[in-house]
């Protein structure tokens, strides 16, 4: 059997972890989840974002690259909850746009990221969960993580704009865009079945795969 590597991308609350779990069960592939709790800069970052944003993003980037390497070395097919690309293209860029990372540090970060990514084979497919801000807020509220409850709608709007811009320019591998507003793959088996079928179509090499 051919080894496959797909990455699930999307904004906070889009359903990445849930879809990773459901797909791993359905396809029998190994799930790899995002881990952020061991970042030694995280508490300092939340206390003083401008001082520690660069340090925190460098740590996240190094961990994400190591994670990506582990996925490539794993003998079987794998599903990744959030890709290495999102750290740089979405979250570091947002911190830069907000003034928390100064231009000199941001340029250094981008150069490091771009060089390292050149040496990493991309996934076979990125599954992008596209969700509106009302949907994101609803799902964030439902999962009840205390540290997420104060996320501002404006921040989610900014991240959504960055995701859309990134997806328009991303060309390292095929992308399957899932309309997460109207597909409740957690509670509706038929919706999960549809996503699985579209993933299989995309992995088979079909160029145009759309959700009708």
Secondary structure, 3 states (H helix, E strand, C coil): CCCCEEEEEECCCCCHHHHHHHHHHHHCCEEECCCCCCCCCHHHHHHCHHHHHHHHHHHHHHHHHHHHHHHHHCCCCEEEECCHHHHHHHHHHHHHHCCCCCHHHHHHHHHHHHHHHHCCCCCCEEEEEECCHHHHHHHHHHHCCHHHCCCCHHHHHHHHHHHHHHHHHCCCCEEEEEECCCCCCCCCHHHHHHHHHHHHHHHCCCCCCCCC
